[in-house]
Amino acid sequence: MVGGGGYGERKKVVLKKRKRIRTEIQKEAANLRERRRMKDLNAAFEALRKLIPLLPYEKKLSRVELLSK
């Protein structure tokens, strides 16, 4: 066929579409893993904050301040 407009061209379009769908699914999964990781990290910092006494007038410690105490 002249111009290459046969089965091979159609196959490339299908493969690109599948790759795009798979990439979007992988991206969603990575985002979910990152949200879970941050949730766990924040929970760990909250637990650590509860172990360090503060005076009533002091503000909540930042992560850096918390780790330096």
VEXTIRO-844932 format. One record per residue: residue in one letter; x, y, z of N, C-alpha, C in turn. Coordinates in nm, 2 decimals, padded with zeros to 4 digits. Example, Ala and Ser with C-alpha at 12.3 -4.5 7.8 and 13.67 -1.06 7.14 Angstrom:
# residues 2
- a | 01.32 | -00.57 | 00.78 | 01.23 | -00.45 | 00.78 | 01.32 | -00.33 | 00.78
- s | 01.28 | -00.22 | 00.71 | 01.37 | -00.11 | 00.71 | 01.29 | 00.00 | 00.79
//
This chain:
# residues 69
- m | 00.08 | -00.12 | 00.00 | 00.00 | 00.00 | 00.00 | 00.09 | 00.12 | 00.00
- v | 00.06 | 00.22 | -00.08 | 00.13 | 00.34 | -00.09 | 00.10 | 00.43 | 00.03
- g | 00.19 | 00.50 | 00.09 | 00.17 | 00.59 | 00.20 | 00.16 | 00.52 | 00.34
- g | 00.17 | 00.39 | 00.34 | 00.18 | 00.32 | 00.47 | 00.05 | 00.32 | 00.55
- g | -00.07 | 00.34 | 00.48 | -00.19 | 00.35 | 00.55 | -00.27 | 00.22 | 00.57
- g | -00.20 | 00.12 | 00.62 | -00.26 | -00.01 | 00.64 | -00.27 | -00.05 | 00.78
- y | -00.27 | -00.18 | 00.81 | -00.29 | -00.23 | 00.94 | -00.18 | -00.17 | 01.04
- g | -00.06 | -00.16 | 01.00 | 00.04 | -00.11 | 01.09 | 00.01 | 00.03 | 01.15
- e | -00.05 | 00.11 | 01.07 | -00.08 | 00.25 | 01.12 | -00.19 | 00.24 | 01.22
- r | -00.29 | 00.16 | 01.20 | -00.40 | 00.14 | 01.29 | -00.34 | 00.08 | 01.42
- k | -00.25 | -00.01 | 01.41 | -00.20 | -00.07 | 01.53 | -00.12 | 00.03 | 01.62
- k | -00.05 | 00.12 | 01.56 | 00.02 | 00.22 | 01.63 | -00.07 | 00.31 | 01.71
- v | -00.18 | 00.35 | 01.65 | -00.28 | 00.43 | 01.72 | -00.34 | 00.36 | 01.84
- v | -00.37 | 00.23 | 01.82 | -00.42 | 00.15 | 01.94 | -00.32 | 00.14 | 02.05
- l | -00.20 | 00.11 | 02.01 | -00.09 | 00.10 | 02.11 | -00.07 | 00.23 | 02.19
- k | -00.07 | 00.34 | 02.12 | -00.05 | 00.47 | 02.18 | -00.17 | 00.50 | 02.28
- k | -00.29 | 00.46 | 02.24 | -00.40 | 00.48 | 02.33 | -00.39 | 00.40 | 02.45
- r | -00.35 | 00.27 | 02.44 | -00.34 | 00.18 | 02.55 | -00.23 | 00.23 | 02.64
- k | -00.12 | 00.28 | 02.58 | -00.01 | 00.33 | 02.66 | -00.05 | 00.45 | 02.74
- r | -00.13 | 00.54 | 02.68 | -00.18 | 00.66 | 02.75 | -00.27 | 00.62 | 02.87
- i | -00.36 | 00.52 | 02.84 | -00.45 | 00.48 | 02.95 | -00.37 | 00.42 | 03.07
- r | -00.27 | 00.33 | 03.03 | -00.19 | 00.27 | 03.14 | -00.11 | 00.38 | 03.21
- t | -00.06 | 00.48 | 03.14 | 00.02 | 00.58 | 03.21 | -00.07 | 00.66 | 03.31
- e | -00.20 | 00.69 | 03.27 | -00.29 | 00.76 | 03.35 | -00.32 | 00.68 | 03.48
- i | -00.34 | 00.55 | 03.46 | -00.37 | 00.46 | 03.57 | -00.25 | 00.45 | 03.67
- q | -00.13 | 00.45 | 03.61 | -00.01 | 00.45 | 03.69 | 00.01 | 00.58 | 03.77
- k | -00.03 | 00.69 | 03.70 | -00.02 | 00.82 | 03.77 | -00.11 | 00.83 | 03.89
- e | -00.24 | 00.78 | 03.86 | -00.34 | 00.78 | 03.97 | -00.29 | 00.69 | 04.09
- a | -00.23 | 00.58 | 04.06 | -00.18 | 00.49 | 04.16 | -00.07 | 00.55 | 04.24
- a | 00.02 | 00.62 | 04.17 | 00.13 | 00.69 | 04.23 | 00.08 | 00.80 | 04.32
- n | -00.02 | 00.88 | 04.28 | -00.08 | 00.98 | 04.36 | -00.14 | 00.93 | 04.48
- l | -00.21 | 00.82 | 04.47 | -00.27 | 00.75 | 04.59 | -00.16 | 00.71 | 04.69
- r | -00.06 | 00.65 | 04.64 | 00.05 | 00.61 | 04.73 | 00.11 | 00.73 | 04.80
- e | 00.13 | 00.84 | 04.73 | 00.19 | 00.96 | 04.79 | 00.10 | 01.02 | 04.89
- r | -00.03 | 01.02 | 04.86 | -00.13 | 01.07 | 04.96 | -00.12 | 00.99 | 05.09
- r | -00.12 | 00.86 | 05.07 | -00.11 | 00.77 | 05.19 | 00.02 | 00.79 | 05.27
- r | 00.13 | 00.81 | 05.19 | 00.26 | 00.83 | 05.26 | 00.26 | 00.96 | 05.34
- m | 00.20 | 01.06 | 05.28 | 00.20 | 01.19 | 05.35 | 00.10 | 01.18 | 05.47
- k | -00.01 | 01.11 | 05.46 | -00.10 | 01.09 | 05.57 | -00.03 | 01.02 | 05.69
- d | 00.05 | 00.92 | 05.66 | 00.12 | 00.84 | 05.76 | 00.23 | 00.93 | 05.82
- l | 00.30 | 01.01 | 05.74 | 00.40 | 01.10 | 05.79 | 00.35 | 01.20 | 05.88
- n | 00.23 | 01.26 | 05.84 | 00.17 | 01.36 | 05.93 | 00.12 | 01.30 | 06.06
- a | 00.07 | 01.18 | 06.05 | 00.03 | 01.11 | 06.18 | 00.15 | 01.09 | 06.27
- a | 00.26 | 01.05 | 06.21 | 00.38 | 01.03 | 06.29 | 00.43 | 01.16 | 06.36
- f | 00.42 | 01.27 | 06.29 | 00.46 | 01.40 | 06.35 | 00.36 | 01.44 | 06.46
- e | 00.23 | 01.41 | 06.44 | 00.14 | 01.44 | 06.54 | 00.16 | 01.36 | 06.67
- a | 00.20 | 01.24 | 06.65 | 00.23 | 01.15 | 06.77 | 00.35 | 01.20 | 06.84
- l | 00.45 | 01.25 | 06.76 | 00.57 | 01.30 | 06.82 | 00.54 | 01.43 | 06.89
- r | 00.46 | 01.52 | 06.84 | 00.42 | 01.64 | 06.90 | 00.35 | 01.62 | 07.04
- k | 00.27 | 01.51 | 07.05 | 00.21 | 01.48 | 07.17 | 00.31 | 01.44 | 07.28
- l | 00.42 | 01.39 | 07.24 | 00.52 | 01.35 | 07.34 | 00.61 | 01.46 | 07.39
- i | 00.61 | 01.58 | 07.32 | 00.69 | 01.69 | 07.36 | 00.60 | 01.79 | 07.43
- p | 00.63 | 01.82 | 07.56 | 00.54 | 01.92 | 07.63 | 00.57 | 02.06 | 07.58
- l | 00.46 | 02.13 | 07.57 | 00.46 | 02.28 | 07.54 | 00.39 | 02.35 | 07.65
- l | 00.43 | 02.48 | 07.67 | 00.35 | 02.56 | 07.75 | 00.23 | 02.61 | 07.68
- p | 00.12 | 02.64 | 07.76 | -00.01 | 02.67 | 07.69 | 00.00 | 02.79 | 07.59
- y | 00.09 | 02.88 | 07.61 | 00.09 | 03.00 | 07.52 | 00.18 | 02.98 | 07.40
- e | 00.25 | 02.86 | 07.39 | 00.34 | 02.84 | 07.28 | 00.26 | 02.79 | 07.16
- k | 00.31 | 02.82 | 07.04 | 00.24 | 02.78 | 06.92 | 00.28 | 02.63 | 06.89
- k | 00.21 | 02.57 | 06.80 | 00.24 | 02.43 | 06.76 | 00.38 | 02.44 | 06.69
- l | 00.46 | 02.34 | 06.72 | 00.60 | 02.33 | 06.67 | 00.59 | 02.29 | 06.52
- s | 00.68 | 02.35 | 06.44 | 00.69 | 02.31 | 06.30 | 00.77 | 02.17 | 06.30
- r | 00.77 | 02.11 | 06.19 | 00.85 | 01.98 | 06.18 | 00.99 | 02.00 | 06.21
- v | 01.05 | 02.11 | 06.16 | 01.20 | 02.13 | 06.19 | 01.22 | 02.16 | 06.33
- e | 01.13 | 02.24 | 06.39 | 01.14 | 02.27 | 06.54 | 01.12 | 02.14 | 06.62
- l | 01.03 | 02.06 | 06.58 | 01.00 | 01.94 | 06.65 | 01.12 | 01.84 | 06.64
- l | 01.18 | 01.83 | 06.53 | 01.29 | 01.74 | 06.52 | 01.42 | 01.79 | 06.59
- s | 01.43 | 01.92 | 06.61 | 01.55 | 01.98 | 06.67 | 01.54 | 01.97 | 06.82
- k | 01.42 | 01.94 | 06.88 | 01.41 | 01.94 | 07.03 | 01.45 | 01.81 | 07.08
//
